[in-house]
Amino acid sequence: MATVQLRTRIDSDLKRRSAAVLKSIGLDEGAFVSMALTQLVNRRGLPFAVTEADEDYFATEYDLSRAEMVRAGARMRRETSKSRAAGELREIKGVADLAK
């Protein structure tokens, strides 16, 4: 398969931080971009949710107090741990985990 060069501009700090994460999971930027674009084509849309991830968004969206947010977060972590222990979830830490 023929390849082409894709050039883009991103923030230098973002590049540095993302390269470190990718290296820790055995990927480089080119592999990541190829994977992301493949998923974009396969799904015919973004391969991830585009949301505001800050706590203020969730507090506003669901009308939660700070204490309610803390309790909900703790409950989600407990349920995730139970699901993982029951084998219902698996953790992906690197490319090799995808082959399992």
N, C-alpha and C positions, 0 to 999 in steps of 0.2 A: 504494500500500500504506500502510495506517495505521501510524503508529509510536506507541510508548509510551515513557514515561520509566522507566528502570531506575536505582534508587538503591542504592548499596552503600557500605560503609565499608572503607577500606584504610589501611595505614600511610602517613603523609604522605611519608616518604622514598621508599618504593616508588612512589608516584604520581609524584613528581618525577623519579625515575630512569627509570621506564617511559615517561613523557611525552617525555623527551629522546630515548630510543631510537626511539619511534614517529615523532617529528618528523623524525628523521634518515632515516627510510625513507618519509616522505611520508604517514603515517597519523596519525589522532588516536585518542583512547581509544574513542570511540563506534564508529569503523570497525573497530578491533581487536576490540572486544567482539562486534560483529555477525559478523565473520569467524569468531571462535572459536565462537560459538554455532551458526553455520551448519554448521561442521565437526562440532561435537558432535552435531547432528541427523543430518547425512549419514552419519557413522560409527557413530552410536548408541553412542557412547562418547567418552572424552576424546581430543582431537585431538593428544595428545602423550604421551610415556612419562612415567610418574610413577615416578621412581627417586631414590635417593640418589646425588648426583653427586660426593661427596667421595672423595679418594684412599683413605681408610681403608676405605670400603665395598668398593672393588674389590680392595684388598689382602687383606681378610678373605674376600670371596666367592670369589676365585680363588687364595687362598693364595700371593700374590706377595710377594716382597721389594721393597724400595724400588728397588733396581737393576733388577729384572725389570720393574717398572712403568715406569721411565724408558725401558728398551729397547722395551717394547711400545708406549708412546706415540710414540716416534720412528719405529718401524716403521709405525704407523697413519698418521702424518703423511706419510711417504714414499709409502705406497700411495695415500693420498688425492690427493697431488700428481700422481702418475702417472695416476690415473684422471681427474683434472681435465684434465691435458695431453692425454690421449687423447680428450677430449670425452665421456667417460662420466659426468661430473658437471658440473653448472653451478652457479654461485654466484648466489644471489638476494640482491641488495643493496637492492632497492626494489621498489615496486609495478610499475613498468614492466618489470622483468625477468620478471614472471609472465606477461606477454603474449607473450613470445618463444617 
